[in-house]
């Protein structure tokens, strides 16, 4: 869900250094973290409706890899849902405004460069499932090829080295302290 909060290409074009913004797309500064935080706050304050109650709908953006941009109001989240899982690299990043997101959810799980969070009524846990740089790189290269982000393995590897691995190292260095670290 967090991918829907990528800044659009037209917004990246307005950054002080658009070339850097495009090259590092996927880094924390290329996301509208405040808008994501606003969604999490809305999810947190929305009461779960019972089966016989009228449910409300919260709309969220998705990300279309073919269009290379977010798609506004593409995800419908019903207030009847008891568990909502949020995922994304920076959801346990111990920097504002990302840190506040971690404080609003009930359970936290980080799998290498992927964070999953559950918003529901439960006791909170922070799990960090770690993978070596080698394993993480292999997985992200495959993802870039499968999604059509890069067309050759060499281009995907170069992209991972100059962007994704930097993002992963940032998360490892500046994350909310997990309750449990699991080596993957």
C-alpha positions, 0 to 999 in steps of 0.5 A: 500500500505504501507504494501508492504514496510515491511522489508522482513523476510530475512532482519529482520534476519540481524537486531541487534536483530532479535527476537525483529524485528520479535516480533515487526514486524509492528512497524515503524522500521520494514518498509523501510520508505525511499523506501516508501518515494521514491515512494511518491516522484515519485507519486508526480512528475509524471504528471497525463496523459490525456485520449488521452495521453500515460500513464506511470506505477509506480510499487509498492510492496504489502504484501502477508500474506500467504507468510509473505513477501512483493511482489515486483512490484505487484501493478501497478499505472497508471499516468492516475489515478487522485487520489491515496490513500496511507494507513498505520499506520505511514504516519502521524508520526511526525518523520523522514522520515515519516514526509516528506511523510505527507508533500508530499500529499494533504489530510491526514486522520487517522482512529485510527491506519490507515492513508489514504492519497490522492495525487492529486491537491487539498487543504490539510487537516489532519483528525484524526479519533480516536477510543478507545483502546478497540475498536481498540484492538477488530478490530485488533484482528479480523483482525489478525484472519481473515488474519491468522496471529494468529489462536486463539483469545488469541494469537491474543489478546496477539499479539495486546497487545505486538505490535499493541497497542504500535504502535497505542500509538506511532502514537497518541503521535507523529503524525502530528497535525491534522486539525480535530479530529473525535471520532469513 
